[in-house]
Amino acid sequence: MTHRRISPAQAGKGFTLIELIVVMAIVALLASIAAPRYFASVDRARANSLRTSLQVMRGAIDHFVADKARYPESLQELVDARYLRQIPEDPLTSSASTWIALTPPPEAETLGQVFDVRSGKAGRAPDGSLYADW
């Protein structure tokens, strides 16, 4: 029976368990630093997208009222009248059907059902304000 001899050059070609553990610890440390920042930036991006969507829809409602002298009956009416191409998706709920349409105040003399619009998401924004107040 013959035994293969391992030369000294071949003996050092692998990683030891300690080296692998050290590398994994470094990767885990870097990931634990980067992950919270990533998720915080995703939340801020969603909040900014929500602000933009609300601004566009409120502008469309204002233009509708200026042209027709009444509030729209629904958000779909804004799409049908071409004030919006489509009802935007709420970036917080990932759905276009979760918008909350607010009715005009009782003292308003203008007819219609959609005075303002809010996100259907409950909770607080990254800046601490309530989404319901936007």
N, C-alpha and C positions, 0 to 999 in steps of 0.2 A: 504494500500500500504506500502510495506516495503522498506526501504532504506538500501543499503549495506554501511557499514562503512569501510573506507579505513584506515588500520592501518598505523602508522608512518613508519614502515619498508617498506611497499608497496609504499608509497607516493614518495620516493626518488629513484625509480628504473629506471627512464628514464633520457634522456639527455635534457637539456634545449636548446632552440634555440641559445642562446649565446655560449654555449659549442660547439655546432655543427659548428657554424660560425668560432669560433677560430680554431677548428681542420681543417676545410676546408681551412682557410687562411694559416695555417702551411703547409698543403699538397701542396697548390698552390705555396708557396714560395720555397719549396724544388724542385718541378717540374720545376719552372722557372730557378733554378740554374743548374739542371741536364740536361735539354733538349738541350741547346746549346752545351754542351760538348759532348753529345751523337751524335748529328748531325755532329759536327766537326770531331769526330772520324770515323764516317761512310764515310765522304768525304775523309779523309786521307787513309782509307782502300781501297777505290776505286782507288785513285791515285796510291797507292802502287801496287795494282793488275794490273793496266794499265802498269806501268813500267815493271812488270814481264812479262806480255803478249808481250809487245814490244821487250823485250830482247830475249825472246824465238823465236819469229818470225824472228827477225833480225839474230839470230844465225842460224836458218833454212835456211834463204836466203843465208847467207855466206857459209854454207856447200853445198848448191845446186850449187852455183857458183864454189866452189872449185872442186866439182865432175864433173860437166857438162860443165864448161867453158863458161857459159852463165847465164843470169838472168832468173828467171821463167817468164812465160807469165801472170800468175795470182797466187793468193794465193791458189786457188784450185789445181793448178799444184803441189804445195808443199805437199798438202794432198795426191794427186794421186801418187806422187813419194815417199810417206811415210817419208817425212822430218817432217811432222806434223801429228798427229792423226786426228785432225780436226782443222778448223779455229776457234780460240778462240773467245768467246763473248767479245765484247768491254764492259768493266765494267761501262763505263760512259753512253753509249747509250743502253745497254742491248740487243745488236744485233750483230751478226757476219757479217752482210752485210754492216756495216757502216765504215769499215776500208778504209782509203784512201791510195792507192798504188801510190808511187812516181816513176816516170820513171827515168832511168839513165840520168846523165848529158850528154850534146851533145859531150863532149870530151871523153866519155867512149867508148872503142873499143869493149866492150862485148855486144852481142845482148840480147834481152829480154825486158820485160815491168815493172818488179817489182824490183826496186833498193832499196827501203825503204818503210816503212809503218808508217802511223800516225793514230791517233784516229780521228773519224768523229765528235767528240764533239768540239764545239767552246767554248772559255772562258778561265778562269784562274784556275790553280791548287791551292790547299790550301797554297802552298809556294809562290804564286804570279806569277809564270812563266806561259806562255801560253802553253796549251796542244798541239798546233800546232808546238811548238818548240821541243817537246820531240822526 
